[in-house]
Amino acid sequence: MRDYEVTYILDPALGDEAVSGLTEKYAQNVKGMGGEVVDVNTWGKRRLAYELKGRQEGIYVTMRFHASSDTAAELRRVMRLSDEVVLRALFILMKAN
């Protein structure tokens, strides 16, 4: 198992319920593949450094989790497929065991 951190930016037009639903969906994806979610931190709406997909703001969320590299790759794929929601995502391998 490896320690990962992913920070992703959601569409600012989403409501609080949609943001909660998406963060839970991504956490369940990790748990469903045998990973463990350590922490989910929603930073809220922030101004972007530059325009992404026509938007100047985004909702930042950071999730730390323990999982295999296959789980991280699958989560990355799922986020990439939901491009109408996820503006950008950055995965960081924190520590390999």
Secondary structure in CASP SS format (residue, H / E / C, confidence):
PFRMAT SS
TARGET T0000
AUTHOR 0000-0000-0000
METHOD secondary structure of the structure
MODEL  1
M C 1.00
R E 1.00
D E 1.00
Y E 1.00
E E 1.00
V E 1.00
T E 1.00
Y E 1.00
I E 1.00
L E 1.00
D C 1.00
P C 1.00
A C 1.00
L C 1.00
G C 1.00
D H 1.00
E H 1.00
A H 1.00
V H 1.00
S H 1.00
G H 1.00
L H 1.00
T H 1.00
E H 1.00
K H 1.00
Y H 1.00
A H 1.00
Q H 1.00
N H 1.00
V H 1.00
K H 1.00
G H 1.00
M C 1.00
G C 1.00
G C 1.00
E E 1.00
V E 1.00
V E 1.00
D E 1.00
V E 1.00
N E 1.00
T E 1.00
W E 1.00
G E 1.00
K E 1.00
R E 1.00
R E 1.00
L E 1.00
A E 1.00
Y E 1.00
E E 1.00
L E 1.00
K C 1.00
G C 1.00
R E 1.00
Q E 1.00
E E 1.00
G E 1.00
I E 1.00
Y E 1.00
V E 1.00
T E 1.00
M E 1.00
R E 1.00
F E 1.00
H E 1.00
A E 1.00
S C 1.00
S H 1.00
D H 1.00
T H 1.00
A H 1.00
A H 1.00
E H 1.00
L H 1.00
R H 1.00
R H 1.00
V H 1.00
M H 1.00
R H 1.00
L H 1.00
S C 1.00
D C 1.00
E C 1.00
V C 1.00
V E 1.00
L E 1.00
R E 1.00
A E 1.00
L E 1.00
F E 1.00
I E 1.00
L E 1.00
M E 1.00
K E 1.00
A E 1.00
N C 1.00
END
